[in-house]
Amino acid sequence: MYSTVEILRLFKRLVDLHKALSNYTSAAMDEYSATGLPVQRPVFLMYPNDTYTYDIKDQYMYGSDILVAPVIKPNVIKRDVFLPNDDWVYVWNKTEVNSGRITVNAPIGLPPVFVRNSSSFRDVVLSLASYKYIPFNPHPPKAHNSSMSDVTTSVLLVTFCLVIALKSVRL
Protein backbone atom coordinates (compact mmCIF):
# COMPACT_ATOMS: atom_id res chain seq x y z
CA MET A 1 0.00 0.00 0.00
CA TYR A 2 2.81 2.44 0.84
CA SER A 3 6.10 2.62 -1.00
CA THR A 4 9.37 2.21 0.82
CA VAL A 5 10.22 5.83 0.09
CA GLU A 6 6.94 6.99 1.64
CA ILE A 7 7.59 4.94 4.79
CA LEU A 8 11.09 6.43 5.03
CA ARG A 9 9.65 9.95 4.66
CA LEU A 10 7.20 9.31 7.48
CA PHE A 11 9.86 7.69 9.64
CA LYS A 12 12.21 10.65 9.14
CA ARG A 13 9.41 13.04 10.04
CA LEU A 14 8.69 11.15 13.26
CA VAL A 15 12.40 11.10 14.13
CA ASP A 16 12.51 14.87 13.61
CA LEU A 17 9.47 15.22 15.87
CA HIS A 18 11.25 13.17 18.53
CA LYS A 19 14.26 15.47 18.22
CA ALA A 20 12.02 18.53 18.59
CA LEU A 21 10.85 17.11 21.92
CA SER A 22 14.41 16.83 23.30
CA ASN A 23 13.86 19.38 26.11
CA TYR A 24 10.61 17.69 27.09
CA THR A 25 12.30 14.28 27.03
CA SER A 26 15.17 15.62 29.15
CA ALA A 27 12.67 16.92 31.71
CA ALA A 28 10.95 13.51 31.73
CA MET A 29 14.35 11.84 32.24
CA ASP A 30 15.04 14.21 35.16
CA GLU A 31 11.67 13.23 36.63
CA TYR A 32 12.63 9.56 36.22
CA SER A 33 15.93 10.16 38.02
CA ALA A 34 14.18 11.97 40.88
CA THR A 35 11.09 9.79 41.29
CA GLY A 36 11.62 6.51 39.46
CA LEU A 37 8.60 7.13 37.23
CA PRO A 38 9.49 5.83 33.75
CA VAL A 39 9.43 8.21 30.81
CA GLN A 40 6.94 5.97 28.97
CA ARG A 41 4.34 4.89 31.50
CA PRO A 42 0.90 3.37 31.72
CA VAL A 43 -1.88 5.94 31.87
CA PHE A 44 -3.02 4.73 35.32
CA LEU A 45 0.28 5.88 36.89
CA MET A 46 -0.68 9.48 36.16
CA TYR A 47 -4.39 9.03 36.89
CA PRO A 48 -4.62 6.46 39.72
CA ASN A 49 -8.08 7.67 40.82
CA ASP A 50 -9.56 6.95 37.40
CA THR A 51 -10.17 3.20 37.59
CA TYR A 52 -11.04 3.08 33.87
CA THR A 53 -7.36 3.73 33.11
CA TYR A 54 -6.39 0.45 34.80
CA ASP A 55 -7.60 -1.53 31.78
CA ILE A 56 -5.98 0.63 29.08
CA LYS A 57 -3.25 -1.40 27.39
CA ASP A 58 -2.93 0.37 24.05
CA GLN A 59 -2.23 3.96 25.14
CA TYR A 60 0.56 5.42 27.21
CA MET A 61 1.83 8.61 28.76
CA TYR A 62 5.11 9.99 27.46
CA GLY A 63 6.29 11.87 30.51
CA SER A 64 3.65 13.60 32.60
CA ASP A 65 1.99 15.64 29.89
CA ILE A 66 1.73 13.73 26.59
CA LEU A 67 -0.78 10.95 25.95
CA VAL A 68 -0.08 8.71 22.94
CA ALA A 69 -2.52 6.23 21.41
CA PRO A 70 -0.47 4.37 18.80
CA VAL A 71 -2.12 2.71 15.84
CA ILE A 72 -1.02 -0.92 15.95
CA LYS A 73 -3.19 -2.45 13.25
CA PRO A 74 -2.63 -2.07 9.50
CA ASN A 75 -4.92 0.05 7.33
CA VAL A 76 -6.50 1.84 10.30
CA ILE A 77 -7.32 5.51 9.74
CA LYS A 78 -9.40 6.26 12.86
CA ARG A 79 -8.75 5.42 16.50
CA ASP A 80 -10.82 5.38 19.68
CA VAL A 81 -8.99 7.05 22.54
CA PHE A 82 -9.81 7.41 26.22
CA LEU A 83 -8.70 10.70 27.72
CA PRO A 84 -8.46 10.73 31.52
CA ASN A 85 -9.96 13.52 33.59
CA ASP A 86 -7.97 16.56 32.45
CA ASP A 87 -8.07 19.25 29.78
CA TRP A 88 -6.37 18.00 26.60
CA VAL A 89 -5.29 19.42 23.26
CA TYR A 90 -5.08 17.21 20.16
CA VAL A 91 -1.59 17.93 18.85
CA TRP A 92 -2.12 17.66 15.09
CA ASN A 93 -4.87 20.27 14.80
CA LYS A 94 -4.58 22.02 18.20
CA THR A 95 -8.21 21.29 19.10
CA GLU A 96 -9.04 21.43 22.80
CA VAL A 97 -10.91 18.32 23.90
CA ASN A 98 -12.52 17.17 27.12
CA SER A 99 -11.86 13.95 28.95
CA GLY A 100 -13.71 10.78 28.01
CA ARG A 101 -13.84 8.50 25.00
CA ILE A 102 -13.38 10.09 21.59
CA THR A 103 -12.63 8.96 18.04
CA VAL A 104 -9.91 10.76 16.09
CA ASN A 105 -8.42 10.47 12.63
CA ALA A 106 -5.21 8.45 12.69
CA PRO A 107 -3.69 8.20 9.22
CA ILE A 108 -0.21 6.76 8.94
CA GLY A 109 2.32 9.26 10.25
CA LEU A 110 -0.19 11.07 12.48
CA PRO A 111 -0.77 8.84 15.51
CA PRO A 112 -3.21 10.23 18.08
CA VAL A 113 -1.19 12.44 20.43
CA PHE A 114 -2.58 14.76 23.09
CA VAL A 115 -0.93 17.22 25.46
CA ARG A 116 -2.32 18.40 28.78
CA ASN A 117 -3.58 21.95 28.31
CA SER A 118 -1.90 23.04 31.57
CA SER A 119 1.51 21.66 30.61
CA SER A 120 4.45 24.05 30.74
CA PHE A 121 5.55 22.34 27.48
CA ARG A 122 2.15 22.84 25.80
CA ASP A 123 3.35 25.33 23.16
CA VAL A 124 6.46 23.29 22.34
CA VAL A 125 4.40 20.14 21.88
CA LEU A 126 1.76 21.95 19.82
CA SER A 127 4.49 23.30 17.54
CA LEU A 128 4.85 19.72 16.28
CA ALA A 129 1.66 20.23 14.27
CA SER A 130 3.57 22.52 11.93
CA TYR A 131 6.04 19.77 10.96
CA LYS A 132 5.22 18.72 7.45
CA TYR A 133 6.56 15.82 5.48
CA ILE A 134 10.31 16.18 5.19
CA PRO A 135 11.76 15.92 1.67
CA PHE A 136 13.41 12.58 1.09
CA ASN A 137 14.10 12.00 -2.58
CA PRO A 138 16.36 9.04 -3.25
CA HIS A 139 17.07 8.13 -6.84
CA PRO A 140 14.38 5.87 -8.29
CA PRO A 141 15.44 2.23 -8.57
CA LYS A 142 16.48 0.96 -11.96
CA ALA A 143 13.87 -1.35 -13.40
CA HIS A 144 16.31 -4.18 -14.13
CA ASN A 145 17.87 -4.23 -10.64
CA SER A 146 14.99 -3.88 -8.18
CA SER A 147 16.26 -6.54 -5.76
CA MET A 148 19.54 -4.64 -5.34
CA SER A 149 17.54 -1.47 -4.75
CA ASP A 150 15.56 -3.24 -2.01
CA VAL A 151 18.80 -4.36 -0.35
CA THR A 152 20.27 -0.85 -0.59
CA THR A 153 17.12 0.69 0.87
CA SER A 154 17.13 -1.83 3.73
CA VAL A 155 20.78 -1.12 4.50
CA LEU A 156 20.12 2.63 4.49
CA LEU A 157 17.13 2.24 6.80
CA VAL A 158 19.08 0.05 9.27
CA THR A 159 22.01 2.50 9.21
CA PHE A 160 19.65 5.43 9.79
CA CYS A 161 18.02 3.64 12.74
CA LEU A 162 21.41 2.80 14.26
CA VAL A 163 22.59 6.40 14.00
CA ILE A 164 19.42 7.64 15.70
CA ALA A 165 19.72 4.97 18.41
CA LEU A 166 23.35 5.86 19.07
CA LYS A 167 22.51 9.57 19.30
CA SER A 168 19.71 8.78 21.77
CA VAL A 169 22.11 6.82 23.99
CA ARG A 170 24.27 9.93 24.42
CA LEU A 171 21.41 11.73 26.25
Residue pairs with C-beta under 8 A, 6 or more apart in sequence:
1 75
2 108
4 150
4 153
5 136
5 138
8 136
8 138
8 153
8 156
8 157
8 160
9 133
9 134
9 135
9 136
10 108
10 109
10 133
11 157
11 160
12 134
12 136
12 160
13 109
13 131
13 132
13 133
13 134
14 109
15 164
16 131
16 134
17 128
17 131
18 25
20 124
20 127
20 128
20 131
21 124
21 125
21 128
22 171
23 121
23 124
24 63
24 65
24 66
24 121
24 124
24 125
25 39
25 63
25 171
26 171
27 63
27 121
28 39
28 62
28 63
28 64
29 39
29 171
31 37
31 39
31 63
31 64
32 38
32 39
37 45
39 62
39 63
40 60
40 61
40 62
41 60
41 61
42 53
42 56
42 60
42 61
43 53
43 56
43 59
43 60
43 61
43 67
43 82
43 84
44 50
44 53
44 54
44 56
45 61
46 61
46 64
46 84
47 53
47 84
47 85
47 86
50 84
50 85
52 82
52 84
53 82
53 84
56 82
58 69
58 70
58 72
59 67
59 68
59 69
59 70
59 81
59 82
60 67
60 68
61 67
61 68
62 68
64 116
64 119
65 115
65 116
65 119
65 121
65 122
65 125
66 113
66 114
66 115
66 116
66 119
66 125
67 81
67 83
67 84
67 88
67 113
67 114
67 115
67 116
68 111
68 112
68 113
69 79
69 81
69 106
69 111
69 112
69 113
70 111
70 112
71 79
71 106
71 108
71 111
71 112
76 106
77 105
77 106
77 107
78 103
78 104
78 105
78 106
79 103
79 104
79 106
79 111
79 112
80 101
80 102
80 103
81 101
81 102
81 103
81 104
81 112
81 114
82 100
82 101
83 97
83 98
83 99
83 100
83 101
83 102
83 114
84 99
85 99
86 99
86 116
86 117
86 118
87 96
87 98
87 99
87 116
87 117
87 118
88 96
88 97
88 98
88 99
88 114
88 115
88 116
88 117
89 95
89 96
89 97
89 114
89 115
89 116
89 117
89 122
89 126
90 97
90 104
90 112
90 113
90 114
91 113
91 114
91 115
91 125
91 126
91 128
91 129
92 110
92 113
92 128
92 129
93 129
94 126
94 129
96 117
97 114
104 112
106 112
109 133
113 125
113 128
115 121
115 122
115 125
115 126
116 122
119 125
138 153
138 156
141 148
141 149
141 150
142 149
